[in-house]
Each structure stands twice: as structure tokens, then as C-alpha cells.
Amino acid sequence: MLRKCFLCEKGLQTGKVVSRKGLYKKKGGTGSKICRSSKRQFLPNLQKMRILVGGHPTKAYICTRCIKKGNFLKA
């Protein structure tokens, strides 16, 4: 599956998952420490739709933000 919006070209973003260790200060500990982090990906919410592109109907992946805006023509 393509991971990019056809209209706004919104794609995947990268980030990190942070693992914490130790008891929180609120619970009587010395505070939580970051012990390790691993990379992850944030995927956009893409939906497959039939839209008009240049007067011809085509199937394309569109993000939900563009669907809410409605800046395309349905086939």
C-alpha cells in the first residue's frame, strides 16, 4: 500500500518509543529514568477512494483530513 496521500502528499513520520525505569516521585521513588528508546513509525490514516483526476475516475489513497475538507470530486 502507498503510504502517501494523493492530494496533500502526507506521508509517514518517524518517532521513538521511550522505555522508562524506576518508581515515580509521586509514589515515593527517586523518579523515572529513560533507559532505552527504539524507533517507530506513525502512519497516516489513508482511505481508498474513487476520485476524478483530469476528468477520469481513478482509485487513490486519501487521508481523512482531506476527506473532511472535501477538496476533491467523487467519481
URBELQUI-V911615 format. One record per residue. N is the residue number from 1. RES is the residue in one letter. SS is DSSP state (a for helix, b for strand, c for the rest). Layout:
# URBELQUI-V911615
n-><N	N>
res-><RES	RES>
ss-><SS	SS>
This chain:
# URBELQUI-V911615
n-><1	2	3	4	5	6	7	8	9	10	11	12	13	14	15	16	17	18	19	20	21	22	23	24	25	26	27	28	29	30	31	32	33	34	35	36	37	38	39	40	41	42	43	44	45	46	47	48	49	50	51	52	53	54	55	56	57	58	59	60	61	62	63	64	65	66	67	68	69	70	71	72	73	74	75>
res-><M	L	R	K	C	F	L	C	E	K	G	L	Q	T	G	K	V	V	S	R	K	G	L	Y	K	K	K	G	G	T	G	S	K	I	C	R	S	S	K	R	Q	F	L	P	N	L	Q	K	M	R	I	L	V	G	G	H	P	T	K	A	Y	I	C	T	R	C	I	K	K	G	N	F	L	K	A>
ss-><c	c	c	c	c	c	c	c	c	c	c	c	b	b	b	b	b	b	b	b	b	c	c	c	a	a	a	c	c	c	c	c	b	b	b	b	b	b	b	b	b	b	c	c	c	b	b	b	b	b	b	b	b	c	c	b	b	b	b	b	b	b	b	a	a	a	a	a	a	c	c	c	c	b	c>
